[in-house]
């Protein structure tokens, strides 16, 4: 039998001089278990050992919540004004291009349809495009019947 085949025995560490006796650790574990079952005792003990700790934590949580709420409000306001600005600029640009093309005499019906789709997408996202596609499909269905829309 070699040294590697022999079962190893754990090395026992002797308690350090002045260390707490083992039964103290059992008491600490029991107290932790008691605090887990009764959180009010934990808060009471924390407050007893560090007076004002709970109030300080509450005040800091309120301050953080206030800062967080204000930053969310500022971001929401910035986002709303940015979206409004982009919508207005897109509308003015599209109408300006349509007026310019009409002035030159190069405006066609398909250009107007393309600009309408582009305008719908810039104003309401993909939902606007889907509504225009739905209305165009209904319009084409009405022309696709027997003999046209009057039959």
C-alpha positions, 0 to 999 in steps of 0.5 A: 500500500502506498501513501496515496492509498491510505485514507487521509485524516483531517487535520484538527485545529485546536481552538485559539487561545482566548477563542469563544467556546463552541457552545457560544456558536450554538447560541449565536445560531439559535439567535439568528434562527430566532431573528429569522422567525421574528424580524421585529426582534432583528430590528429591535436588536439593530436599533439597540446596538446602533441607535438611529440606524433604522431612521437613517436607512429609511431617510436614505431610501426616501431620498433615493426614491425621490431622486430616482422619481425625478430623474425618471420624470426628467427623462420622460419629459425629454423623451416626449418633447423629442418625439413631438419635435421629430413628429412636427419636423417630419410633417413639415418636411413631408408637406414641404416636399409635396408642395415643392414637387407639386410646384415643379409639376412632378408630383404623381399619385404614387408619390402622394401614397408613398409620402402618406405611408411615410408620414403615417410611419413617422407619426405613429410607428408601425401601427400607422403603416399597418392601418394604411395597408389595411385601408389600401387592401380594403380599397383594392378589394372593392375595385377587384369585384365583378365589374368594379365597385358599382356592381 
